[in-house]
Amino acid sequence: MDAEFKERFLQNWNRYFPGAELPIGFYYSNSAEPKFMAKPPQGHRCVIGDLAKVRKGKTLCFDTHTIGCHGGKRYLGFERKQAPHFEYFLSYGIPGKQHGPVFHPLY
């Protein structure tokens, strides 16, 4: 990134949004920087948890193998299918089948 552009952006951000966290920027590409690839998950891992690292300044690249949740794969465009009743899981869970989201204080 151009250092002058970055400095100007940060000055304007602090001027117009004092004390606010920086926004998360992202884009889609057919190639990725290997040094920035997220590690493949060991079981289930929600992509929102990975975004907590990004909010702290870490650069991450994702592909279908580094996203550990079906919702993340679907809504980031890596998968078309959606689990049945997924909309209920996102809000409050499916009683007797699957719990809803658990919010961690770090997010």
Backbone as XML, in Angstrom:
<?xml version="1.0"?>
<chain id="A" units="angstrom">
  <residue number="1" name="MET">
    <atom name="N" x="0.851" y="-1.177" z="0.000"/>
    <atom name="CA" x="0.000" y="0.000" z="0.000"/>
    <atom name="C" x="0.892" y="1.233" z="0.000"/>
  </residue>
  <residue number="2" name="ASP">
    <atom name="N" x="0.480" y="2.212" z="-0.743"/>
    <atom name="CA" x="1.190" y="3.482" z="-0.814"/>
    <atom name="C" x="1.199" y="4.125" z="0.571"/>
  </residue>
  <residue number="3" name="ALA">
    <atom name="N" x="2.394" y="4.410" z="1.095"/>
    <atom name="CA" x="2.529" y="4.937" z="2.462"/>
    <atom name="C" x="1.832" y="6.288" z="2.623"/>
  </residue>
  <residue number="4" name="GLU">
    <atom name="N" x="1.910" y="7.126" z="1.603"/>
    <atom name="CA" x="1.260" y="8.446" z="1.682"/>
    <atom name="C" x="-0.259" y="8.299" z="1.737"/>
  </residue>
  <residue number="5" name="PHE">
    <atom name="N" x="-0.803" y="7.409" z="0.903"/>
    <atom name="CA" x="-2.248" y="7.156" z="0.909"/>
    <atom name="C" x="-2.683" y="6.627" z="2.274"/>
  </residue>
  <residue number="6" name="LYS">
    <atom name="N" x="-1.915" y="5.686" z="2.805"/>
    <atom name="CA" x="-2.240" y="5.089" z="4.103"/>
    <atom name="C" x="-2.263" y="6.152" z="5.189"/>
  </residue>
  <residue number="7" name="GLU">
    <atom name="N" x="-1.262" y="7.006" z="5.215"/>
    <atom name="CA" x="-1.196" y="8.060" z="6.232"/>
    <atom name="C" x="-2.364" y="9.030" z="6.100"/>
  </residue>
  <residue number="8" name="ARG">
    <atom name="N" x="-2.700" y="9.422" z="4.872"/>
    <atom name="CA" x="-3.821" y="10.331" z="4.643"/>
    <atom name="C" x="-5.135" y="9.686" z="5.084"/>
  </residue>
  <residue number="9" name="PHE">
    <atom name="N" x="-5.299" y="8.385" z="4.765"/>
    <atom name="CA" x="-6.511" y="7.675" z="5.180"/>
    <atom name="C" x="-6.628" y="7.669" z="6.705"/>
  </residue>
  <residue number="10" name="LEU">
    <atom name="N" x="-5.541" y="7.317" z="7.387"/>
    <atom name="CA" x="-5.580" y="7.253" z="8.855"/>
    <atom name="C" x="-5.880" y="8.616" z="9.474"/>
  </residue>
  <residue number="11" name="GLN">
    <atom name="N" x="-5.307" y="9.671" z="8.916"/>
    <atom name="CA" x="-5.595" y="11.019" z="9.429"/>
    <atom name="C" x="-7.070" y="11.356" z="9.255"/>
  </residue>
  <residue number="12" name="ASN">
    <atom name="N" x="-7.615" y="11.092" z="8.068"/>
    <atom name="CA" x="-9.031" y="11.376" z="7.832"/>
    <atom name="C" x="-9.938" y="10.498" z="8.689"/>
  </residue>
  <residue number="13" name="TRP">
    <atom name="N" x="-9.568" y="9.238" z="8.841"/>
    <atom name="CA" x="-10.378" y="8.340" z="9.675"/>
    <atom name="C" x="-10.456" y="8.875" z="11.106"/>
  </residue>
  <residue number="14" name="ASN">
    <atom name="N" x="-9.306" y="9.239" z="11.647"/>
    <atom name="CA" x="-9.278" y="9.753" z="13.023"/>
    <atom name="C" x="-9.981" y="11.100" z="13.141"/>
  </residue>
  <residue number="15" name="ARG">
    <atom name="N" x="-9.967" y="11.870" z="12.072"/>
    <atom name="CA" x="-10.654" y="13.171" z="12.087"/>
    <atom name="C" x="-12.171" y="12.994" z="12.115"/>
  </residue>
  <residue number="16" name="TYR">
    <atom name="N" x="-12.674" y="12.107" z="11.249"/>
    <atom name="CA" x="-14.122" y="11.959" z="11.109"/>
    <atom name="C" x="-14.732" y="10.878" z="12.002"/>
  </residue>
  <residue number="17" name="PHE">
    <atom name="N" x="-13.916" y="9.937" z="12.449"/>
    <atom name="CA" x="-14.409" y="8.851" z="13.300"/>
    <atom name="C" x="-13.487" y="8.672" z="14.510"/>
  </residue>
  <residue number="18" name="PRO">
    <atom name="N" x="-13.340" y="9.698" z="15.324"/>
    <atom name="CA" x="-12.381" y="9.607" z="16.434"/>
    <atom name="C" x="-12.717" y="8.457" z="17.392"/>
  </residue>
  <residue number="19" name="GLY">
    <atom name="N" x="-11.708" y="7.632" z="17.664"/>
    <atom name="CA" x="-11.873" y="6.527" z="18.606"/>
    <atom name="C" x="-12.500" y="5.279" z="18.004"/>
  </residue>
  <residue number="20" name="ALA">
    <atom name="N" x="-12.961" y="5.337" z="16.756"/>
    <atom name="CA" x="-13.602" y="4.166" z="16.136"/>
    <atom name="C" x="-12.546" y="3.215" z="15.593"/>
  </residue>
  <residue number="21" name="GLU">
    <atom name="N" x="-12.861" y="1.911" z="15.644"/>
    <atom name="CA" x="-11.969" y="0.915" z="15.057"/>
    <atom name="C" x="-11.893" y="1.124" z="13.556"/>
  </residue>
  <residue number="22" name="LEU">
    <atom name="N" x="-10.769" y="0.725" z="12.990"/>
    <atom name="CA" x="-10.624" y="0.796" z="11.539"/>
    <atom name="C" x="-11.565" y="-0.209" z="10.882"/>
  </residue>
  <residue number="23" name="PRO">
    <atom name="N" x="-12.037" y="0.079" z="9.668"/>
    <atom name="CA" x="-12.903" y="-0.872" z="8.962"/>
    <atom name="C" x="-12.094" y="-2.072" z="8.481"/>
  </residue>
  <residue number="24" name="ILE">
    <atom name="N" x="-12.798" y="-3.160" z="8.222"/>
    <atom name="CA" x="-12.178" y="-4.345" z="7.635"/>
    <atom name="C" x="-12.362" y="-4.247" z="6.127"/>
  </residue>
  <residue number="25" name="GLY">
    <atom name="N" x="-11.271" y="-4.361" z="5.402"/>
    <atom name="CA" x="-11.342" y="-4.350" z="3.948"/>
    <atom name="C" x="-11.161" y="-5.758" z="3.421"/>
  </residue>
  <residue number="26" name="PHE">
    <atom name="N" x="-11.838" y="-6.095" z="2.327"/>
    <atom name="CA" x="-11.663" y="-7.417" z="1.741"/>
    <atom name="C" x="-11.938" y="-7.362" z="0.249"/>
  </residue>
  <residue number="27" name="TYR">
    <atom name="N" x="-11.448" y="-8.361" z="-0.448"/>
    <atom name="CA" x="-11.713" y="-8.482" z="-1.869"/>
    <atom name="C" x="-11.575" y="-9.942" z="-2.270"/>
  </residue>
  <residue number="28" name="TYR">
    <atom name="N" x="-12.133" y="-10.269" z="-3.429"/>
    <atom name="CA" x="-12.050" y="-11.623" z="-3.978"/>
    <atom name="C" x="-10.955" y="-11.653" z="-5.040"/>
  </residue>
  <residue number="29" name="SER">
    <atom name="N" x="-10.249" y="-12.786" z="-5.122"/>
    <atom name="CA" x="-9.166" y="-12.934" z="-6.085"/>
    <atom name="C" x="-9.039" y="-14.404" z="-6.479"/>
  </residue>
  <residue number="30" name="ASN">
    <atom name="N" x="-8.451" y="-14.658" z="-7.627"/>
    <atom name="CA" x="-8.186" y="-16.030" z="-8.054"/>
    <atom name="C" x="-6.863" y="-16.544" z="-7.523"/>
  </residue>
  <residue number="31" name="SER">
    <atom name="N" x="-6.099" y="-15.698" z="-6.859"/>
    <atom name="CA" x="-4.834" y="-16.121" z="-6.264"/>
    <atom name="C" x="-4.710" y="-15.499" z="-4.876"/>
  </residue>
  <residue number="32" name="ALA">
    <atom name="N" x="-3.936" y="-16.143" z="-4.049"/>
    <atom name="CA" x="-3.777" y="-15.672" z="-2.676"/>
    <atom name="C" x="-2.305" y="-15.679" z="-2.287"/>
  </residue>
  <residue number="33" name="GLU">
    <atom name="N" x="-1.954" y="-14.822" z="-1.373"/>
    <atom name="CA" x="-0.603" y="-14.792" z="-0.817"/>
    <atom name="C" x="-0.492" y="-15.936" z="0.188"/>
  </residue>
  <residue number="34" name="PRO">
    <atom name="N" x="0.328" y="-16.942" z="-0.077"/>
    <atom name="CA" x="0.442" y="-18.078" z="0.848"/>
    <atom name="C" x="0.776" y="-17.672" z="2.286"/>
  </residue>
  <residue number="35" name="LYS">
    <atom name="N" x="1.568" y="-16.631" z="2.458"/>
    <atom name="CA" x="1.944" y="-16.230" z="3.825"/>
    <atom name="C" x="0.769" y="-15.675" z="4.622"/>
  </residue>
  <residue number="36" name="PHE">
    <atom name="N" x="-0.314" y="-15.303" z="3.940"/>
    <atom name="CA" x="-1.478" y="-14.758" z="4.637"/>
    <atom name="C" x="-2.629" y="-15.753" z="4.771"/>
  </residue>
  <residue number="37" name="MET">
    <atom name="N" x="-2.471" y="-16.970" z="4.250"/>
    <atom name="CA" x="-3.557" y="-17.943" z="4.294"/>
    <atom name="C" x="-3.896" y="-18.317" z="5.732"/>
  </residue>
  <residue number="38" name="ALA">
    <atom name="N" x="-5.184" y="-18.326" z="6.027"/>
    <atom name="CA" x="-5.635" y="-18.798" z="7.338"/>
    <atom name="C" x="-5.325" y="-20.291" z="7.423"/>
  </residue>
  <residue number="39" name="LYS">
    <atom name="N" x="-5.088" y="-20.765" z="8.625"/>
    <atom name="CA" x="-4.808" y="-22.192" z="8.805"/>
    <atom name="C" x="-6.107" y="-22.987" z="8.684"/>
  </residue>
  <residue number="40" name="PRO">
    <atom name="N" x="-6.040" y="-24.168" z="8.061"/>
    <atom name="CA" x="-7.243" y="-25.009" z="8.001"/>
    <atom name="C" x="-7.735" y="-25.338" z="9.412"/>
  </residue>
  <residue number="41" name="PRO">
    <atom name="N" x="-9.035" y="-25.343" z="9.609"/>
    <atom name="CA" x="-9.570" y="-25.583" z="10.948"/>
    <atom name="C" x="-9.384" y="-27.021" z="11.418"/>
  </residue>
  <residue number="42" name="GLN">
    <atom name="N" x="-9.258" y="-27.175" z="12.700"/>
    <atom name="CA" x="-9.254" y="-28.494" z="13.352"/>
    <atom name="C" x="-10.679" y="-28.713" z="13.845"/>
  </residue>
  <residue number="43" name="GLY">
    <atom name="N" x="-11.561" y="-29.159" z="12.981"/>
    <atom name="CA" x="-12.975" y="-29.292" z="13.342"/>
    <atom name="C" x="-13.714" y="-28.015" z="12.983"/>
  </residue>
  <residue number="44" name="HIS">
    <atom name="N" x="-14.787" y="-27.715" z="13.708"/>
    <atom name="CA" x="-15.603" y="-26.533" z="13.436"/>
    <atom name="C" x="-14.903" y="-25.282" z="13.947"/>
  </residue>
  <residue number="45" name="ARG">
    <atom name="N" x="-14.891" y="-24.250" z="13.113"/>
    <atom name="CA" x="-14.383" y="-22.941" z="13.532"/>
    <atom name="C" x="-15.136" y="-21.896" z="12.719"/>
  </residue>
  <residue number="46" name="CYS">
    <atom name="N" x="-15.807" y="-21.011" z="13.390"/>
    <atom name="CA" x="-16.593" y="-19.973" z="12.736"/>
    <atom name="C" x="-15.675" y="-18.898" z="12.166"/>
  </residue>
  <residue number="47" name="VAL">
    <atom name="N" x="-15.957" y="-18.477" z="10.951"/>
    <atom name="CA" x="-15.147" y="-17.454" z="10.294"/>
    <atom name="C" x="-15.218" y="-16.123" z="11.051"/>
  </residue>
  <residue number="48" name="ILE">
    <atom name="N" x="-16.271" y="-15.882" z="11.779"/>
    <atom name="CA" x="-16.386" y="-14.648" z="12.564"/>
    <atom name="C" x="-15.277" y="-14.587" z="13.612"/>
  </residue>
  <residue number="49" name="GLY">
    <atom name="N" x="-14.910" y="-15.740" z="14.175"/>
    <atom name="CA" x="-13.794" y="-15.777" z="15.121"/>
    <atom name="C" x="-12.489" y="-15.370" z="14.460"/>
  </residue>
  <residue number="50" name="ASP">
    <atom name="N" x="-12.306" y="-15.765" z="13.208"/>
    <atom name="CA" x="-11.111" y="-15.355" z="12.477"/>
    <atom name="C" x="-11.112" y="-13.851" z="12.235"/>
  </residue>
  <residue number="51" name="LEU">
    <atom name="N" x="-12.284" y="-13.277" z="12.029"/>
    <atom name="CA" x="-12.352" y="-11.843" z="11.792"/>
    <atom name="C" x="-11.943" y="-11.043" z="13.024"/>
  </residue>
  <residue number="52" name="ALA">
    <atom name="N" x="-12.018" y="-11.640" z="14.208"/>
    <atom name="CA" x="-11.523" y="-10.964" z="15.414"/>
    <atom name="C" x="-10.022" y="-10.709" z="15.277"/>
  </residue>
  <residue number="53" name="LYS">
    <atom name="N" x="-9.302" y="-11.636" z="14.652"/>
    <atom name="CA" x="-7.862" y="-11.450" z="14.409"/>
    <atom name="C" x="-7.631" y="-10.329" z="13.403"/>
  </residue>
  <residue number="54" name="VAL">
    <atom name="N" x="-8.484" y="-10.267" z="12.387"/>
    <atom name="CA" x="-8.365" y="-9.228" z="11.372"/>
    <atom name="C" x="-8.601" y="-7.857" z="12.007"/>
  </residue>
  <residue number="55" name="ARG">
    <atom name="N" x="-9.567" y="-7.775" z="12.899"/>
    <atom name="CA" x="-9.847" y="-6.510" z="13.581"/>
    <atom name="C" x="-8.642" y="-6.014" z="14.369"/>
  </residue>
  <residue number="56" name="LYS">
    <atom name="N" x="-7.794" y="-6.931" z="14.778"/>
    <atom name="CA" x="-6.589" y="-6.564" z="15.524"/>
    <atom name="C" x="-5.393" y="-6.294" z="14.605"/>
  </residue>
  <residue number="57" name="GLY">
    <atom name="N" x="-5.627" y="-6.314" z="13.279"/>
    <atom name="CA" x="-4.585" y="-5.947" z="12.341"/>
    <atom name="C" x="-3.945" y="-7.070" z="11.559"/>
  </residue>
  <residue number="58" name="LYS">
    <atom name="N" x="-4.356" y="-8.315" z="11.773"/>
    <atom name="CA" x="-3.759" y="-9.435" z="11.047"/>
    <atom name="C" x="-4.387" y="-9.560" z="9.655"/>
  </residue>
  <residue number="59" name="THR">
    <atom name="N" x="-3.559" y="-9.764" z="8.637"/>
    <atom name="CA" x="-4.039" y="-9.989" z="7.283"/>
    <atom name="C" x="-4.287" y="-11.481" z="7.100"/>
  </residue>
  <residue number="60" name="LEU">
    <atom name="N" x="-5.474" y="-11.837" z="6.613"/>
    <atom name="CA" x="-5.819" y="-13.242" z="6.390"/>
    <atom name="C" x="-6.455" y="-13.429" z="5.025"/>
  </residue>
  <residue number="61" name="CYS">
    <atom name="N" x="-6.120" y="-14.548" z="4.389"/>
    <atom name="CA" x="-6.763" y="-14.983" z="3.149"/>
    <atom name="C" x="-7.519" y="-16.267" z="3.452"/>
  </residue>
  <residue number="62" name="PHE">
    <atom name="N" x="-8.689" y="-16.413" z="2.824"/>
    <atom name="CA" x="-9.510" y="-17.595" z="3.032"/>
    <atom name="C" x="-9.792" y="-18.275" z="1.707"/>
  </residue>
  <residue number="63" name="ASP">
    <atom name="N" x="-9.941" y="-19.584" z="1.763"/>
    <atom name="CA" x="-10.456" y="-20.351" z="0.642"/>
    <atom name="C" x="-11.369" y="-21.420" z="1.214"/>
  </residue>
  <residue number="64" name="THR">
    <atom name="N" x="-11.876" y="-22.282" z="0.380"/>
    <atom name="CA" x="-12.834" y="-23.286" z="0.846"/>
    <atom name="C" x="-12.262" y="-24.227" z="1.900"/>
  </residue>
  <residue number="65" name="HIS">
    <atom name="N" x="-10.941" y="-24.367" z="1.965"/>
    <atom name="CA" x="-10.309" y="-25.273" z="2.923"/>
    <atom name="C" x="-9.971" y="-24.609" z="4.252"/>
  </residue>
  <residue number="66" name="THR">
    <atom name="N" x="-10.061" y="-23.282" z="4.320"/>
    <atom name="CA" x="-9.665" y="-22.596" z="5.551"/>
    <atom name="C" x="-10.848" y="-22.019" z="6.315"/>
  </residue>
  <residue number="67" name="ILE">
    <atom name="N" x="-12.047" y="-22.228" z="5.811"/>
    <atom name="CA" x="-13.251" y="-21.778" z="6.518"/>
    <atom name="C" x="-13.876" y="-23.002" z="7.172"/>
  </residue>
  <residue number="68" name="GLY">
    <atom name="N" x="-14.067" y="-22.941" z="8.476"/>
    <atom name="CA" x="-14.504" y="-24.113" z="9.219"/>
    <atom name="C" x="-15.980" y="-24.187" z="9.530"/>
  </residue>
  <residue number="69" name="CYS">
    <atom name="N" x="-16.793" y="-23.347" z="8.905"/>
    <atom name="CA" x="-18.233" y="-23.439" z="9.163"/>
    <atom name="C" x="-18.985" y="-23.355" z="7.834"/>
  </residue>
  <residue number="70" name="HIS">
    <atom name="N" x="-20.091" y="-24.069" z="7.749"/>
    <atom name="CA" x="-20.860" y="-24.103" z="6.507"/>
    <atom name="C" x="-21.461" y="-22.746" z="6.173"/>
  </residue>
  <residue number="71" name="GLY">
    <atom name="N" x="-21.885" y="-22.014" z="7.183"/>
    <atom name="CA" x="-22.446" y="-20.681" z="6.928"/>
    <atom name="C" x="-21.407" y="-19.753" z="6.331"/>
  </residue>
  <residue number="72" name="GLY">
    <atom name="N" x="-20.193" y="-19.797" z="6.862"/>
    <atom name="CA" x="-19.125" y="-18.967" z="6.322"/>
    <atom name="C" x="-18.819" y="-19.318" z="4.881"/>
  </residue>
  <residue number="73" name="LYS">
    <atom name="N" x="-18.780" y="-20.609" z="4.581"/>
    <atom name="CA" x="-18.521" y="-21.034" z="3.202"/>
    <atom name="C" x="-19.632" y="-20.547" z="2.274"/>
  </residue>
  <residue number="74" name="ARG">
    <atom name="N" x="-20.868" y="-20.665" z="2.739"/>
    <atom name="CA" x="-21.998" y="-20.246" z="1.901"/>
    <atom name="C" x="-22.005" y="-18.740" z="1.689"/>
  </residue>
  <residue number="75" name="TYR">
    <atom name="N" x="-21.923" y="-17.979" z="2.755"/>
    <atom name="CA" x="-22.088" y="-16.540" z="2.637"/>
    <atom name="C" x="-20.851" y="-15.824" z="2.117"/>
  </residue>
  <residue number="76" name="LEU">
    <atom name="N" x="-19.707" y="-16.492" z="2.081"/>
    <atom name="CA" x="-18.528" y="-15.921" z="1.438"/>
    <atom name="C" x="-18.377" y="-16.404" z="0.000"/>
  </residue>
  <residue number="77" name="GLY">
    <atom name="N" x="-19.322" y="-17.221" z="-0.458"/>
    <atom name="CA" x="-19.374" y="-17.612" z="-1.862"/>
    <atom name="C" x="-18.607" y="-18.862" z="-2.228"/>
  </residue>
  <residue number="78" name="PHE">
    <atom name="N" x="-18.208" y="-19.669" z="-1.253"/>
    <atom name="CA" x="-17.455" y="-20.883" z="-1.546"/>
    <atom name="C" x="-18.342" y="-22.123" z="-1.646"/>
  </residue>
  <residue number="79" name="GLU">
    <atom name="N" x="-19.604" y="-21.996" z="-1.298"/>
    <atom name="CA" x="-20.518" y="-23.135" z="-1.329"/>
    <atom name="C" x="-21.926" y="-22.626" z="-1.615"/>
  </residue>
  <residue number="80" name="ARG">
    <atom name="N" x="-22.672" y="-23.372" z="-2.404"/>
    <atom name="CA" x="-24.034" y="-22.949" z="-2.755"/>
    <atom name="C" x="-25.102" y="-23.527" z="-1.832"/>
  </residue>
  <residue number="81" name="LYS">
    <atom name="N" x="-24.892" y="-24.763" z="-1.388"/>
    <atom name="CA" x="-25.940" y="-25.410" z="-0.598"/>
    <atom name="C" x="-26.029" y="-24.789" z="0.799"/>
  </residue>
  <residue number="82" name="GLN">
    <atom name="N" x="-27.201" y="-24.906" z="1.356"/>
    <atom name="CA" x="-27.451" y="-24.392" z="2.693"/>
    <atom name="C" x="-28.100" y="-25.495" z="3.509"/>
  </residue>
  <residue number="83" name="ALA">
    <atom name="N" x="-27.668" y="-25.639" z="4.732"/>
    <atom name="CA" x="-28.246" y="-26.660" z="5.605"/>
    <atom name="C" x="-29.732" y="-26.372" z="5.827"/>
  </residue>
  <residue number="84" name="PRO">
    <atom name="N" x="-30.558" y="-27.409" z="5.927"/>
    <atom name="CA" x="-31.985" y="-27.192" z="6.192"/>
    <atom name="C" x="-32.172" y="-26.437" z="7.511"/>
  </residue>
  <residue number="85" name="HIS">
    <atom name="N" x="-33.057" y="-25.474" z="7.506"/>
    <atom name="CA" x="-33.411" y="-24.692" z="8.695"/>
    <atom name="C" x="-32.234" y="-23.868" z="9.230"/>
  </residue>
  <residue number="86" name="PHE">
    <atom name="N" x="-31.281" y="-23.536" z="8.355"/>
    <atom name="CA" x="-30.106" y="-22.789" z="8.785"/>
    <atom name="C" x="-30.489" y="-21.447" z="9.401"/>
  </residue>
  <residue number="87" name="GLU">
    <atom name="N" x="-31.535" y="-20.823" z="8.872"/>
    <atom name="CA" x="-31.942" y="-19.511" z="9.389"/>
    <atom name="C" x="-32.340" y="-19.585" z="10.873"/>
  </residue>
  <residue number="88" name="TYR">
    <atom name="N" x="-32.836" y="-20.724" z="11.333"/>
    <atom name="CA" x="-33.180" y="-20.869" z="12.743"/>
    <atom name="C" x="-31.933" y="-21.056" z="13.595"/>
  </residue>
  <residue number="89" name="PHE">
    <atom name="N" x="-30.956" y="-21.775" z="13.053"/>
    <atom name="CA" x="-29.686" y="-21.937" z="13.760"/>
    <atom name="C" x="-29.063" y="-20.572" z="14.036"/>
  </residue>
  <residue number="90" name="LEU">
    <atom name="N" x="-29.087" y="-19.691" z="13.043"/>
    <atom name="CA" x="-28.476" y="-18.378" z="13.209"/>
    <atom name="C" x="-29.166" y="-17.544" z="14.269"/>
  </residue>
  <residue number="91" name="SER">
    <atom name="N" x="-30.451" y="-17.737" z="14.463"/>
    <atom name="CA" x="-31.155" y="-16.899" z="15.430"/>
    <atom name="C" x="-31.223" y="-17.519" z="16.819"/>
  </residue>
  <residue number="92" name="TYR">
    <atom name="N" x="-31.729" y="-18.730" z="16.918"/>
    <atom name="CA" x="-31.887" y="-19.299" z="18.263"/>
    <atom name="C" x="-31.637" y="-20.795" z="18.342"/>
  </residue>
  <residue number="93" name="GLY">
    <atom name="N" x="-31.265" y="-21.423" z="17.251"/>
    <atom name="CA" x="-30.991" y="-22.854" z="17.276"/>
    <atom name="C" x="-32.191" y="-23.662" z="16.830"/>
  </residue>
  <residue number="94" name="ILE">
    <atom name="N" x="-31.985" y="-24.946" z="16.757"/>
    <atom name="CA" x="-33.049" y="-25.885" z="16.401"/>
    <atom name="C" x="-33.224" y="-26.788" z="17.616"/>
  </residue>
  <residue number="95" name="PRO">
    <atom name="N" x="-34.287" y="-26.593" z="18.393"/>
    <atom name="CA" x="-34.459" y="-27.355" z="19.622"/>
    <atom name="C" x="-34.305" y="-28.862" z="19.403"/>
  </residue>
  <residue number="96" name="GLY">
    <atom name="N" x="-33.452" y="-29.470" z="20.215"/>
    <atom name="CA" x="-33.212" y="-30.902" z="20.162"/>
    <atom name="C" x="-32.257" y="-31.344" z="19.071"/>
  </residue>
  <residue number="97" name="LYS">
    <atom name="N" x="-31.831" y="-30.423" z="18.202"/>
    <atom name="CA" x="-30.936" y="-30.793" z="17.105"/>
    <atom name="C" x="-29.626" y="-30.025" z="17.120"/>
  </residue>
  <residue number="98" name="GLN">
    <atom name="N" x="-29.707" y="-28.718" z="17.289"/>
    <atom name="CA" x="-28.502" y="-27.909" z="17.181"/>
    <atom name="C" x="-28.676" y="-26.624" z="17.971"/>
  </residue>
  <residue number="99" name="HIS">
    <atom name="N" x="-27.603" y="-26.250" z="18.709"/>
    <atom name="CA" x="-27.700" y="-25.016" z="19.489"/>
    <atom name="C" x="-27.486" y="-23.823" z="18.575"/>
  </residue>
  <residue number="100" name="GLY">
    <atom name="N" x="-27.951" y="-22.680" z="19.024"/>
    <atom name="CA" x="-27.738" y="-21.437" z="18.273"/>
    <atom name="C" x="-26.362" y="-20.897" z="18.544"/>
  </residue>
  <residue number="101" name="PRO">
    <atom name="N" x="-26.073" y="-19.718" z="18.040"/>
    <atom name="CA" x="-24.738" y="-19.151" z="18.193"/>
    <atom name="C" x="-24.388" y="-18.913" z="19.666"/>
  </residue>
  <residue number="102" name="VAL">
    <atom name="N" x="-23.137" y="-19.115" z="19.959"/>
    <atom name="CA" x="-22.612" y="-18.815" z="21.287"/>
    <atom name="C" x="-21.712" y="-17.614" z="21.110"/>
  </residue>
  <residue number="103" name="PHE">
    <atom name="N" x="-22.013" y="-16.543" z="21.810"/>
    <atom name="CA" x="-21.243" y="-15.332" z="21.657"/>
    <atom name="C" x="-20.163" y="-15.284" z="22.705"/>
  </residue>
  <residue number="104" name="HIS">
    <atom name="N" x="-18.945" y="-15.136" z="22.246"/>
    <atom name="CA" x="-17.764" y="-15.092" z="23.094"/>
    <atom name="C" x="-17.421" y="-13.646" z="23.369"/>
  </residue>
  <residue number="105" name="PRO">
    <atom name="N" x="-16.969" y="-13.303" z="24.575"/>
    <atom name="CA" x="-16.691" y="-11.910" z="24.903"/>
    <atom name="C" x="-15.584" y="-11.278" z="24.055"/>
  </residue>
  <residue number="106" name="LEU">
    <atom name="N" x="-14.772" y="-12.072" z="23.353"/>
    <atom name="CA" x="-13.719" y="-11.498" z="22.520"/>
    <atom name="C" x="-14.237" y="-10.992" z="21.187"/>
  </residue>
  <residue number="107" name="TYR">
    <atom name="N" x="-15.458" y="-11.387" z="20.780"/>
    <atom name="CA" x="-15.965" y="-10.989" z="19.464"/>
    <atom name="C" x="-16.605" y="-9.641" z="19.539"/>
  </residue>
</chain>
